[in-house]
């Protein structure tokens, strides 16, 4: 499974590629969309990690409790 850090790194790479001067607007738009999706996935993976950690400690996982990023 991908890690949150890997997803965020790929999101950052897509953002950089979208900003390259030779990148067409259509390609840049797709890269920005992919970057947003990967950043969202990174957030979800961070949340999953936190919930898994809490459950392993015997703490109830709460959807209402904010989850701190681990990286």
CHARMM internal coordinates of N, CA and C (Angstrom, degrees):
IC EDIT
DIST 1 N 1 CA 1.4508
DIST 1 CA 1 C 1.5265
ANGL 1 N 1 CA 1 C 108.61
DIST 1 C 2 N 1.3026
ANGL 1 CA 1 C 2 N 115.53
DIHE 1 N 1 CA 1 C 2 N 142.73
DIST 2 N 2 CA 1.4619
ANGL 1 C 2 N 2 CA 120.37
DIHE 1 CA 1 C 2 N 2 CA 175.46
DIST 2 CA 2 C 1.5233
ANGL 2 N 2 CA 2 C 110.12
DIHE 1 C 2 N 2 CA 2 C -65.93
DIST 2 C 3 N 1.3036
ANGL 2 CA 2 C 3 N 115.48
DIHE 2 N 2 CA 2 C 3 N 150.45
DIST 3 N 3 CA 1.4587
ANGL 2 C 3 N 3 CA 119.47
DIHE 2 CA 2 C 3 N 3 CA 174.76
DIST 3 CA 3 C 1.5267
ANGL 3 N 3 CA 3 C 109.48
DIHE 2 C 3 N 3 CA 3 C -96.29
DIST 3 C 4 N 1.3148
ANGL 3 CA 3 C 4 N 115.21
DIHE 3 N 3 CA 3 C 4 N 164.22
DIST 4 N 4 CA 1.4638
ANGL 3 C 4 N 4 CA 120.10
DIHE 3 CA 3 C 4 N 4 CA 177.02
DIST 4 CA 4 C 1.5269
ANGL 4 N 4 CA 4 C 110.16
DIHE 3 C 4 N 4 CA 4 C -60.47
DIST 4 C 5 N 1.3120
ANGL 4 CA 4 C 5 N 116.56
DIHE 4 N 4 CA 4 C 5 N -40.31
DIST 5 N 5 CA 1.4687
ANGL 4 C 5 N 5 CA 120.44
DIHE 4 CA 4 C 5 N 5 CA -179.49
DIST 5 CA 5 C 1.5293
ANGL 5 N 5 CA 5 C 111.27
DIHE 4 C 5 N 5 CA 5 C -64.01
DIST 5 C 6 N 1.3311
ANGL 5 CA 5 C 6 N 116.83
DIHE 5 N 5 CA 5 C 6 N -39.99
DIST 6 N 6 CA 1.4666
ANGL 5 C 6 N 6 CA 120.12
DIHE 5 CA 5 C 6 N 6 CA 178.40
DIST 6 CA 6 C 1.5288
ANGL 6 N 6 CA 6 C 110.77
DIHE 5 C 6 N 6 CA 6 C -65.39
DIST 6 C 7 N 1.3175
ANGL 6 CA 6 C 7 N 116.35
DIHE 6 N 6 CA 6 C 7 N -41.94
DIST 7 N 7 CA 1.4654
ANGL 6 C 7 N 7 CA 120.02
DIHE 6 CA 6 C 7 N 7 CA 178.56
DIST 7 CA 7 C 1.5205
ANGL 7 N 7 CA 7 C 110.74
DIHE 6 C 7 N 7 CA 7 C -63.22
DIST 7 C 8 N 1.3258
ANGL 7 CA 7 C 8 N 116.39
DIHE 7 N 7 CA 7 C 8 N -43.09
DIST 8 N 8 CA 1.4630
ANGL 7 C 8 N 8 CA 119.85
DIHE 7 CA 7 C 8 N 8 CA -179.99
DIST 8 CA 8 C 1.5243
ANGL 8 N 8 CA 8 C 110.70
DIHE 7 C 8 N 8 CA 8 C -65.71
DIST 8 C 9 N 1.3236
ANGL 8 CA 8 C 9 N 116.77
DIHE 8 N 8 CA 8 C 9 N -38.72
DIST 9 N 9 CA 1.4657
ANGL 8 C 9 N 9 CA 120.20
DIHE 8 CA 8 C 9 N 9 CA 178.02
DIST 9 CA 9 C 1.5298
ANGL 9 N 9 CA 9 C 110.58
DIHE 8 C 9 N 9 CA 9 C -63.06
DIST 9 C 10 N 1.3205
ANGL 9 CA 9 C 10 N 116.77
DIHE 9 N 9 CA 9 C 10 N -42.18
DIST 10 N 10 CA 1.4643
ANGL 9 C 10 N 10 CA 120.06
DIHE 9 CA 9 C 10 N 10 CA 178.10
DIST 10 CA 10 C 1.5302
ANGL 10 N 10 CA 10 C 110.96
DIHE 9 C 10 N 10 CA 10 C -66.79
DIST 10 C 11 N 1.3272
ANGL 10 CA 10 C 11 N 116.55
DIHE 10 N 10 CA 10 C 11 N -37.94
DIST 11 N 11 CA 1.4657
ANGL 10 C 11 N 11 CA 120.44
DIHE 10 CA 10 C 11 N 11 CA 177.00
DIST 11 CA 11 C 1.5266
ANGL 11 N 11 CA 11 C 109.99
DIHE 10 C 11 N 11 CA 11 C -60.65
DIST 11 C 12 N 1.3194
ANGL 11 CA 11 C 12 N 115.94
DIHE 11 N 11 CA 11 C 12 N -44.29
DIST 12 N 12 CA 1.4683
ANGL 11 C 12 N 12 CA 120.24
DIHE 11 CA 11 C 12 N 12 CA 179.22
DIST 12 CA 12 C 1.5267
ANGL 12 N 12 CA 12 C 111.12
DIHE 11 C 12 N 12 CA 12 C -63.64
DIST 12 C 13 N 1.3253
ANGL 12 CA 12 C 13 N 116.42
DIHE 12 N 12 CA 12 C 13 N -38.71
DIST 13 N 13 CA 1.4656
ANGL 12 C 13 N 13 CA 120.44
DIHE 12 CA 12 C 13 N 13 CA 178.30
DIST 13 CA 13 C 1.5287
ANGL 13 N 13 CA 13 C 110.29
DIHE 12 C 13 N 13 CA 13 C -63.54
DIST 13 C 14 N 1.3240
ANGL 13 CA 13 C 14 N 116.66
DIHE 13 N 13 CA 13 C 14 N -43.32
DIST 14 N 14 CA 1.4691
ANGL 13 C 14 N 14 CA 120.17
DIHE 13 CA 13 C 14 N 14 CA 178.79
DIST 14 CA 14 C 1.5266
ANGL 14 N 14 CA 14 C 110.99
DIHE 13 C 14 N 14 CA 14 C -62.79
DIST 14 C 15 N 1.3252
ANGL 14 CA 14 C 15 N 116.67
DIHE 14 N 14 CA 14 C 15 N -40.02
DIST 15 N 15 CA 1.4686
ANGL 14 C 15 N 15 CA 120.14
DIHE 14 CA 14 C 15 N 15 CA 177.95
DIST 15 CA 15 C 1.5258
ANGL 15 N 15 CA 15 C 110.65
DIHE 14 C 15 N 15 CA 15 C -61.33
DIST 15 C 16 N 1.3379
ANGL 15 CA 15 C 16 N 115.79
DIHE 15 N 15 CA 15 C 16 N -43.85
DIST 16 N 16 CA 1.4700
ANGL 15 C 16 N 16 CA 119.65
DIHE 15 CA 15 C 16 N 16 CA 179.39
DIST 16 CA 16 C 1.5253
ANGL 16 N 16 CA 16 C 110.90
DIHE 15 C 16 N 16 CA 16 C -63.38
DIST 16 C 17 N 1.3331
ANGL 16 CA 16 C 17 N 116.64
DIHE 16 N 16 CA 16 C 17 N -44.38
DIST 17 N 17 CA 1.4609
ANGL 16 C 17 N 17 CA 120.24
DIHE 16 CA 16 C 17 N 17 CA 179.82
DIST 17 CA 17 C 1.5259
ANGL 17 N 17 CA 17 C 111.10
DIHE 16 C 17 N 17 CA 17 C -62.08
DIST 17 C 18 N 1.3202
ANGL 17 CA 17 C 18 N 116.33
DIHE 17 N 17 CA 17 C 18 N -37.13
DIST 18 N 18 CA 1.4668
ANGL 17 C 18 N 18 CA 120.49
DIHE 17 CA 17 C 18 N 18 CA -179.97
DIST 18 CA 18 C 1.5244
ANGL 18 N 18 CA 18 C 111.60
DIHE 17 C 18 N 18 CA 18 C -65.30
DIST 18 C 19 N 1.3203
ANGL 18 CA 18 C 19 N 116.90
DIHE 18 N 18 CA 18 C 19 N -25.36
DIST 19 N 19 CA 1.4632
ANGL 18 C 19 N 19 CA 121.07
DIHE 18 CA 18 C 19 N 19 CA -177.24
DIST 19 CA 19 C 1.5262
ANGL 19 N 19 CA 19 C 113.25
DIHE 18 C 19 N 19 CA 19 C -91.03
DIST 19 C 20 N 1.3350
ANGL 19 CA 19 C 20 N 117.24
DIHE 19 N 19 CA 19 C 20 N -5.44
DIST 20 N 20 CA 1.4663
ANGL 19 C 20 N 20 CA 119.67
DIHE 19 CA 19 C 20 N 20 CA 179.09
DIST 20 CA 20 C 1.5232
ANGL 20 N 20 CA 20 C 109.80
DIHE 19 C 20 N 20 CA 20 C -61.38
DIST 20 C 21 N 1.3269
ANGL 20 CA 20 C 21 N 117.06
DIHE 20 N 20 CA 20 C 21 N 136.91
DIST 21 N 21 CA 1.4654
ANGL 20 C 21 N 21 CA 120.45
DIHE 20 CA 20 C 21 N 21 CA -178.17
DIST 21 CA 21 C 1.5324
ANGL 21 N 21 CA 21 C 114.30
DIHE 20 C 21 N 21 CA 21 C -58.38
DIST 21 C 22 N 1.3194
ANGL 21 CA 21 C 22 N 118.47
DIHE 21 N 21 CA 21 C 22 N -32.43
DIST 22 N 22 CA 1.4572
ANGL 21 C 22 N 22 CA 120.90
DIHE 21 CA 21 C 22 N 22 CA -177.49
DIST 22 CA 22 C 1.5185
ANGL 22 N 22 CA 22 C 114.79
DIHE 21 C 22 N 22 CA 22 C -85.06
DIST 22 C 23 N 1.3220
ANGL 22 CA 22 C 23 N 117.47
DIHE 22 N 22 CA 22 C 23 N 0.96
DIST 23 N 23 CA 1.4628
ANGL 22 C 23 N 23 CA 121.32
DIHE 22 CA 22 C 23 N 23 CA -177.36
DIST 23 CA 23 C 1.5233
ANGL 23 N 23 CA 23 C 109.85
DIHE 22 C 23 N 23 CA 23 C -82.68
DIST 23 C 24 N 1.3304
ANGL 23 CA 23 C 24 N 115.77
DIHE 23 N 23 CA 23 C 24 N 128.56
DIST 24 N 24 CA 1.4678
ANGL 23 C 24 N 24 CA 119.49
DIHE 23 CA 23 C 24 N 24 CA 178.89
DIST 24 CA 24 C 1.5277
ANGL 24 N 24 CA 24 C 109.76
DIHE 23 C 24 N 24 CA 24 C -65.24
DIST 24 C 25 N 1.3175
ANGL 24 CA 24 C 25 N 116.17
DIHE 24 N 24 CA 24 C 25 N 157.38
DIST 25 N 25 CA 1.4670
ANGL 24 C 25 N 25 CA 120.43
DIHE 24 CA 24 C 25 N 25 CA -179.16
DIST 25 CA 25 C 1.5265
ANGL 25 N 25 CA 25 C 110.90
DIHE 24 C 25 N 25 CA 25 C -62.69
DIST 25 C 26 N 1.3226
ANGL 25 CA 25 C 26 N 116.83
DIHE 25 N 25 CA 25 C 26 N -38.39
DIST 26 N 26 CA 1.4710
ANGL 25 C 26 N 26 CA 120.51
DIHE 25 CA 25 C 26 N 26 CA 179.33
DIST 26 CA 26 C 1.5289
ANGL 26 N 26 CA 26 C 110.35
DIHE 25 C 26 N 26 CA 26 C -63.05
DIST 26 C 27 N 1.3340
ANGL 26 CA 26 C 27 N 115.92
DIHE 26 N 26 CA 26 C 27 N -47.32
DIST 27 N 27 CA 1.4659
ANGL 26 C 27 N 27 CA 120.56
DIHE 26 CA 26 C 27 N 27 CA 179.17
DIST 27 CA 27 C 1.5294
ANGL 27 N 27 CA 27 C 110.40
DIHE 26 C 27 N 27 CA 27 C -64.03
DIST 27 C 28 N 1.3309
ANGL 27 CA 27 C 28 N 117.08
DIHE 27 N 27 CA 27 C 28 N -41.97
DIST 28 N 28 CA 1.4663
ANGL 27 C 28 N 28 CA 121.12
DIHE 27 CA 27 C 28 N 28 CA 179.63
DIST 28 CA 28 C 1.5269
ANGL 28 N 28 CA 28 C 110.82
DIHE 27 C 28 N 28 CA 28 C -61.44
DIST 28 C 29 N 1.3273
ANGL 28 CA 28 C 29 N 116.84
DIHE 28 N 28 CA 28 C 29 N -40.90
DIST 29 N 29 CA 1.4660
ANGL 28 C 29 N 29 CA 120.29
DIHE 28 CA 28 C 29 N 29 CA 179.14
DIST 29 CA 29 C 1.5269
ANGL 29 N 29 CA 29 C 110.52
DIHE 28 C 29 N 29 CA 29 C -62.98
DIST 29 C 30 N 1.3240
ANGL 29 CA 29 C 30 N 116.53
DIHE 29 N 29 CA 29 C 30 N -42.69
DIST 30 N 30 CA 1.4662
ANGL 29 C 30 N 30 CA 119.77
DIHE 29 CA 29 C 30 N 30 CA 178.17
DIST 30 CA 30 C 1.5244
ANGL 30 N 30 CA 30 C 111.13
DIHE 29 C 30 N 30 CA 30 C -64.28
DIST 30 C 31 N 1.3173
ANGL 30 CA 30 C 31 N 116.67
DIHE 30 N 30 CA 30 C 31 N -42.35
DIST 31 N 31 CA 1.4663
ANGL 30 C 31 N 31 CA 120.14
DIHE 30 CA 30 C 31 N 31 CA 178.72
DIST 31 CA 31 C 1.5288
ANGL 31 N 31 CA 31 C 111.31
DIHE 30 C 31 N 31 CA 31 C -63.32
DIST 31 C 32 N 1.3284
ANGL 31 CA 31 C 32 N 117.32
DIHE 31 N 31 CA 31 C 32 N -39.32
DIST 32 N 32 CA 1.4722
ANGL 31 C 32 N 32 CA 119.96
DIHE 31 CA 31 C 32 N 32 CA 177.54
DIST 32 CA 32 C 1.5313
ANGL 32 N 32 CA 32 C 110.77
DIHE 31 C 32 N 32 CA 32 C -65.09
DIST 32 C 33 N 1.3263
ANGL 32 CA 32 C 33 N 116.89
DIHE 32 N 32 CA 32 C 33 N -39.73
DIST 33 N 33 CA 1.4681
ANGL 32 C 33 N 33 CA 120.28
DIHE 32 CA 32 C 33 N 33 CA 177.76
DIST 33 CA 33 C 1.5270
ANGL 33 N 33 CA 33 C 111.08
DIHE 32 C 33 N 33 CA 33 C -64.24
DIST 33 C 34 N 1.3220
ANGL 33 CA 33 C 34 N 115.94
DIHE 33 N 33 CA 33 C 34 N -42.84
DIST 34 N 34 CA 1.4648
ANGL 33 C 34 N 34 CA 119.67
DIHE 33 CA 33 C 34 N 34 CA 177.79
DIST 34 CA 34 C 1.5268
ANGL 34 N 34 CA 34 C 109.95
DIHE 33 C 34 N 34 CA 34 C -63.36
DIST 34 C 35 N 1.3254
ANGL 34 CA 34 C 35 N 116.96
DIHE 34 N 34 CA 34 C 35 N -40.89
DIST 35 N 35 CA 1.4676
ANGL 34 C 35 N 35 CA 120.85
DIHE 34 CA 34 C 35 N 35 CA 178.85
DIST 35 CA 35 C 1.5258
ANGL 35 N 35 CA 35 C 110.63
DIHE 34 C 35 N 35 CA 35 C -60.14
DIST 35 C 36 N 1.3298
ANGL 35 CA 35 C 36 N 116.88
DIHE 35 N 35 CA 35 C 36 N -43.41
DIST 36 N 36 CA 1.4723
ANGL 35 C 36 N 36 CA 119.76
DIHE 35 CA 35 C 36 N 36 CA 178.32
DIST 36 CA 36 C 1.5265
ANGL 36 N 36 CA 36 C 111.08
DIHE 35 C 36 N 36 CA 36 C -63.39
DIST 36 C 37 N 1.3196
ANGL 36 CA 36 C 37 N 116.33
DIHE 36 N 36 CA 36 C 37 N -41.47
DIST 37 N 37 CA 1.4669
ANGL 36 C 37 N 37 CA 119.92
DIHE 36 CA 36 C 37 N 37 CA 179.20
DIST 37 CA 37 C 1.5237
ANGL 37 N 37 CA 37 C 111.30
DIHE 36 C 37 N 37 CA 37 C -63.80
DIST 37 C 38 N 1.3209
ANGL 37 CA 37 C 38 N 116.32
DIHE 37 N 37 CA 37 C 38 N -43.96
DIST 38 N 38 CA 1.4646
ANGL 37 C 38 N 38 CA 119.99
DIHE 37 CA 37 C 38 N 38 CA 179.56
DIST 38 CA 38 C 1.5273
ANGL 38 N 38 CA 38 C 111.57
DIHE 37 C 38 N 38 CA 38 C -66.05
DIST 38 C 39 N 1.3160
ANGL 38 CA 38 C 39 N 117.43
DIHE 38 N 38 CA 38 C 39 N -38.59
DIST 39 N 39 CA 1.4681
ANGL 38 C 39 N 39 CA 120.39
DIHE 38 CA 38 C 39 N 39 CA 177.54
DIST 39 CA 39 C 1.5305
ANGL 39 N 39 CA 39 C 109.79
DIHE 38 C 39 N 39 CA 39 C -64.56
DIST 39 C 40 N 1.3218
ANGL 39 CA 39 C 40 N 116.62
DIHE 39 N 39 CA 39 C 40 N -39.63
DIST 40 N 40 CA 1.4625
ANGL 39 C 40 N 40 CA 120.16
DIHE 39 CA 39 C 40 N 40 CA 176.45
DIST 40 CA 40 C 1.5189
ANGL 40 N 40 CA 40 C 111.66
DIHE 39 C 40 N 40 CA 40 C -64.22
DIST 40 C 41 N 1.3220
ANGL 40 CA 40 C 41 N 116.22
DIHE 40 N 40 CA 40 C 41 N -41.46
DIST 41 N 41 CA 1.4602
ANGL 40 C 41 N 41 CA 120.31
DIHE 40 CA 40 C 41 N 41 CA 177.40
DIST 41 CA 41 C 1.5277
ANGL 41 N 41 CA 41 C 110.29
DIHE 40 C 41 N 41 CA 41 C -63.15
DIST 41 C 42 N 1.3220
ANGL 41 CA 41 C 42 N 117.26
DIHE 41 N 41 CA 41 C 42 N -40.77
DIST 42 N 42 CA 1.4685
ANGL 41 C 42 N 42 CA 120.69
DIHE 41 CA 41 C 42 N 42 CA 177.51
DIST 42 CA 42 C 1.5227
ANGL 42 N 42 CA 42 C 110.34
DIHE 41 C 42 N 42 CA 42 C -58.65
DIST 42 C 43 N 1.3219
ANGL 42 CA 42 C 43 N 116.34
DIHE 42 N 42 CA 42 C 43 N -42.22
DIST 43 N 43 CA 1.4622
ANGL 42 C 43 N 43 CA 120.50
DIHE 42 CA 42 C 43 N 43 CA 178.74
DIST 43 CA 43 C 1.5263
ANGL 43 N 43 CA 43 C 110.86
DIHE 42 C 43 N 43 CA 43 C -63.42
DIST 43 C 44 N 1.3130
ANGL 43 CA 43 C 44 N 116.80
DIHE 43 N 43 CA 43 C 44 N -43.95
DIST 44 N 44 CA 1.4648
ANGL 43 C 44 N 44 CA 120.71
DIHE 43 CA 43 C 44 N 44 CA 179.25
DIST 44 CA 44 C 1.5288
ANGL 44 N 44 CA 44 C 110.92
DIHE 43 C 44 N 44 CA 44 C -63.12
DIST 44 C 45 N 1.3175
ANGL 44 CA 44 C 45 N 116.84
DIHE 44 N 44 CA 44 C 45 N -40.45
DIST 45 N 45 CA 1.4635
ANGL 44 C 45 N 45 CA 120.05
DIHE 44 CA 44 C 45 N 45 CA 178.73
DIST 45 CA 45 C 1.5243
ANGL 45 N 45 CA 45 C 111.29
DIHE 44 C 45 N 45 CA 45 C -66.42
DIST 45 C 46 N 1.3307
ANGL 45 CA 45 C 46 N 117.33
DIHE 45 N 45 CA 45 C 46 N -37.63
DIST 46 N 46 CA 1.4679
ANGL 45 C 46 N 46 CA 120.52
DIHE 45 CA 45 C 46 N 46 CA 174.64
DIST 46 CA 46 C 1.5230
ANGL 46 N 46 CA 46 C 110.52
DIHE 45 C 46 N 46 CA 46 C -60.63
DIST 46 C 47 N 1.3191
ANGL 46 CA 46 C 47 N 115.99
DIHE 46 N 46 CA 46 C 47 N -44.02
DIST 47 N 47 CA 1.4652
ANGL 46 C 47 N 47 CA 120.47
DIHE 46 CA 46 C 47 N 47 CA 179.95
DIST 47 CA 47 C 1.5297
ANGL 47 N 47 CA 47 C 110.71
DIHE 46 C 47 N 47 CA 47 C -64.09
DIST 47 C 48 N 1.3296
ANGL 47 CA 47 C 48 N 116.18
DIHE 47 N 47 CA 47 C 48 N -42.32
DIST 48 N 48 CA 1.4613
ANGL 47 C 48 N 48 CA 120.50
DIHE 47 CA 47 C 48 N 48 CA 178.55
DIST 48 CA 48 C 1.5235
ANGL 48 N 48 CA 48 C 110.86
DIHE 47 C 48 N 48 CA 48 C -61.58
DIST 48 C 49 N 1.3191
ANGL 48 CA 48 C 49 N 116.50
DIHE 48 N 48 CA 48 C 49 N -42.46
DIST 49 N 49 CA 1.4659
ANGL 48 C 49 N 49 CA 120.88
DIHE 48 CA 48 C 49 N 49 CA 178.29
DIST 49 CA 49 C 1.5217
ANGL 49 N 49 CA 49 C 110.76
DIHE 48 C 49 N 49 CA 49 C -60.91
DIST 49 C 50 N 1.3170
ANGL 49 CA 49 C 50 N 116.65
DIHE 49 N 49 CA 49 C 50 N -44.01
DIST 50 N 50 CA 1.4649
ANGL 49 C 50 N 50 CA 120.71
DIHE 49 CA 49 C 50 N 50 CA -179.26
DIST 50 CA 50 C 1.5256
ANGL 50 N 50 CA 50 C 110.98
DIHE 49 C 50 N 50 CA 50 C -65.75
DIST 50 C 51 N 1.3140
ANGL 50 CA 50 C 51 N 117.13
DIHE 50 N 50 CA 50 C 51 N -42.29
DIST 51 N 51 CA 1.4655
ANGL 50 C 51 N 51 CA 120.59
DIHE 50 CA 50 C 51 N 51 CA 179.45
DIST 51 CA 51 C 1.5233
ANGL 51 N 51 CA 51 C 110.18
DIHE 50 C 51 N 51 CA 51 C -65.27
DIST 51 C 52 N 1.3165
ANGL 51 CA 51 C 52 N 116.46
DIHE 51 N 51 CA 51 C 52 N -43.42
DIST 52 N 52 CA 1.4651
ANGL 51 C 52 N 52 CA 120.65
DIHE 51 CA 51 C 52 N 52 CA 178.84
DIST 52 CA 52 C 1.5228
ANGL 52 N 52 CA 52 C 110.51
DIHE 51 C 52 N 52 CA 52 C -60.97
DIST 52 C 53 N 1.3345
ANGL 52 CA 52 C 53 N 116.62
DIHE 52 N 52 CA 52 C 53 N -42.67
DIST 53 N 53 CA 1.4660
ANGL 52 C 53 N 53 CA 121.43
DIHE 52 CA 52 C 53 N 53 CA 178.49
DIST 53 CA 53 C 1.5289
ANGL 53 N 53 CA 53 C 110.51
DIHE 52 C 53 N 53 CA 53 C -62.73
DIST 53 C 54 N 1.3322
ANGL 53 CA 53 C 54 N 116.60
DIHE 53 N 53 CA 53 C 54 N -46.11
DIST 54 N 54 CA 1.4646
ANGL 53 C 54 N 54 CA 120.40
DIHE 53 CA 53 C 54 N 54 CA -179.97
DIST 54 CA 54 C 1.5258
ANGL 54 N 54 CA 54 C 111.48
DIHE 53 C 54 N 54 CA 54 C -62.01
DIST 54 C 55 N 1.3175
ANGL 54 CA 54 C 55 N 115.97
DIHE 54 N 54 CA 54 C 55 N -43.19
DIST 55 N 55 CA 1.4628
ANGL 54 C 55 N 55 CA 119.47
DIHE 54 CA 54 C 55 N 55 CA -179.62
DIST 55 CA 55 C 1.5249
ANGL 55 N 55 CA 55 C 111.04
DIHE 54 C 55 N 55 CA 55 C -65.34
DIST 55 C 56 N 1.3265
ANGL 55 CA 55 C 56 N 117.43
DIHE 55 N 55 CA 55 C 56 N -36.05
DIST 56 N 56 CA 1.4657
ANGL 55 C 56 N 56 CA 120.77
DIHE 55 CA 55 C 56 N 56 CA 178.02
DIST 56 CA 56 C 1.5278
ANGL 56 N 56 CA 56 C 111.02
DIHE 55 C 56 N 56 CA 56 C -66.18
DIST 56 C 57 N 1.3218
ANGL 56 CA 56 C 57 N 116.54
DIHE 56 N 56 CA 56 C 57 N -28.41
DIST 57 N 57 CA 1.4678
ANGL 56 C 57 N 57 CA 121.84
DIHE 56 CA 56 C 57 N 57 CA 178.10
DIST 57 CA 57 C 1.5241
ANGL 57 N 57 CA 57 C 111.86
DIHE 56 C 57 N 57 CA 57 C -85.45
DIST 57 C 58 N 1.3166
ANGL 57 CA 57 C 58 N 116.27
DIHE 57 N 57 CA 57 C 58 N -2.13
DIST 58 N 58 CA 1.4540
ANGL 57 C 58 N 58 CA 120.20
DIHE 57 CA 57 C 58 N 58 CA -179.48
DIST 58 CA 58 C 1.5147
ANGL 58 N 58 CA 58 C 113.81
DIHE 57 C 58 N 58 CA 58 C 82.95
DIST 58 C 59 N 1.3217
ANGL 58 CA 58 C 59 N 116.51
DIHE 58 N 58 CA 58 C 59 N 12.31
DIST 59 N 59 CA 1.4597
ANGL 58 C 59 N 59 CA 120.45
DIHE 58 CA 58 C 59 N 59 CA 178.63
DIST 59 CA 59 C 1.5217
ANGL 59 N 59 CA 59 C 108.83
DIHE 58 C 59 N 59 CA 59 C -93.13
DIST 59 C 60 N 1.3224
ANGL 59 CA 59 C 60 N 116.68
DIHE 59 N 59 CA 59 C 60 N 141.09
DIST 60 N 60 CA 1.4618
ANGL 59 C 60 N 60 CA 117.70
DIHE 59 CA 59 C 60 N 60 CA 177.16
DIST 60 CA 60 C 1.5217
ANGL 60 N 60 CA 60 C 110.50
DIHE 59 C 60 N 60 CA 60 C -68.07
DIST 60 C 61 N 1.3013
ANGL 60 CA 60 C 61 N 115.49
DIHE 60 N 60 CA 60 C 61 N 139.67
DIST 61 N 61 CA 1.4607
ANGL 60 C 61 N 61 CA 120.40
DIHE 60 CA 60 C 61 N 61 CA 177.09
DIST 61 CA 61 C 1.5162
ANGL 61 N 61 CA 61 C 107.97
DIHE 60 C 61 N 61 CA 61 C -85.63
DIST 61 C 62 N 1.3016
ANGL 61 CA 61 C 62 N 116.35
DIHE 61 N 61 CA 61 C 62 N 125.84
DIST 62 N 62 CA 1.4541
ANGL 61 C 62 N 62 CA 120.91
DIHE 61 CA 61 C 62 N 62 CA -178.80
DIST 62 CA 62 C 1.5141
ANGL 62 N 62 CA 62 C 110.16
DIHE 61 C 62 N 62 CA 62 C -112.75
DIST 62 C 63 N 1.3183
ANGL 62 CA 62 C 63 N 116.15
DIHE 62 N 62 CA 62 C 63 N 127.23
DIST 63 N 63 CA 1.4613
ANGL 62 C 63 N 63 CA 120.73
DIHE 62 CA 62 C 63 N 63 CA 177.59
DIST 63 CA 63 C 1.5203
ANGL 63 N 63 CA 63 C 110.82
DIHE 62 C 63 N 63 CA 63 C -70.00
DIST 63 C 64 N 1.3321
ANGL 63 CA 63 C 64 N 117.08
DIHE 63 N 63 CA 63 C 64 N -20.97
DIST 64 N 64 CA 1.4635
ANGL 63 C 64 N 64 CA 120.84
DIHE 63 CA 63 C 64 N 64 CA -177.79
DIST 64 CA 64 C 1.5210
ANGL 64 N 64 CA 64 C 112.83
DIHE 63 C 64 N 64 CA 64 C -84.47
DIST 64 C 65 N 1.3237
ANGL 64 CA 64 C 65 N 116.61
DIHE 64 N 64 CA 64 C 65 N -20.29
DIST 65 N 65 CA 1.4546
ANGL 64 C 65 N 65 CA 120.48
DIHE 64 CA 64 C 65 N 65 CA -176.90
DIST 65 CA 65 C 1.5215
ANGL 65 N 65 CA 65 C 109.51
DIHE 64 C 65 N 65 CA 65 C -78.96
DIST 65 C 66 N 1.3270
ANGL 65 CA 65 C 66 N 117.82
DIHE 65 N 65 CA 65 C 66 N 130.30
DIST 66 N 66 CA 1.4682
ANGL 65 C 66 N 66 CA 119.02
DIHE 65 CA 65 C 66 N 66 CA 178.82
DIST 66 CA 66 C 1.5235
ANGL 66 N 66 CA 66 C 110.56
DIHE 65 C 66 N 66 CA 66 C -64.99
DIST 66 C 67 N 1.2950
ANGL 66 CA 66 C 67 N 115.06
DIHE 66 N 66 CA 66 C 67 N 144.51
DIST 67 N 67 CA 1.4563
ANGL 66 C 67 N 67 CA 121.60
DIHE 66 CA 66 C 67 N 67 CA -179.48
DIST 67 CA 67 C 1.5274
ANGL 67 N 67 CA 67 C 108.01
DIHE 66 C 67 N 67 CA 67 C -106.80
DIST 67 C 68 N 1.3190
ANGL 67 CA 67 C 68 N 115.97
DIHE 67 N 67 CA 67 C 68 N 124.29
DIST 68 N 68 CA 1.4635
ANGL 67 C 68 N 68 CA 120.46
DIHE 67 CA 67 C 68 N 68 CA 178.36
DIST 68 CA 68 C 1.5213
ANGL 68 N 68 CA 68 C 109.21
DIHE 67 C 68 N 68 CA 68 C -79.48
DIST 68 C 69 N 1.3224
ANGL 68 CA 68 C 69 N 116.12
DIHE 68 N 68 CA 68 C 69 N 140.86
DIST 69 N 69 CA 1.4649
ANGL 68 C 69 N 69 CA 120.53
DIHE 68 CA 68 C 69 N 69 CA 176.04
DIST 69 CA 69 C 1.5182
ANGL 69 N 69 CA 69 C 108.83
DIHE 68 C 69 N 69 CA 69 C -66.39
DIST 69 C 70 N 1.3244
ANGL 69 CA 69 C 70 N 115.54
DIHE 69 N 69 CA 69 C 70 N 142.54
DIST 70 N 70 CA 1.4593
ANGL 69 C 70 N 70 CA 120.20
DIHE 69 CA 69 C 70 N 70 CA -176.53
DIST 70 CA 70 C 1.5123
ANGL 70 N 70 CA 70 C 113.25
DIHE 69 C 70 N 70 CA 70 C -96.85
DIST 70 C 71 N 1.3183
ANGL 70 CA 70 C 71 N 118.95
DIHE 70 N 70 CA 70 C 71 N -1.41
DIST 71 N 71 CA 1.4633
ANGL 70 C 71 N 71 CA 119.10
DIHE 70 CA 70 C 71 N 71 CA -178.46
DIST 71 CA 71 C 1.4883
ANGL 71 N 71 CA 71 C 111.68
DIHE 70 C 71 N 71 CA 71 C -118.50
END
COOR INIT
IC SEED 1 N 1 CA 1 C
IC BUILD
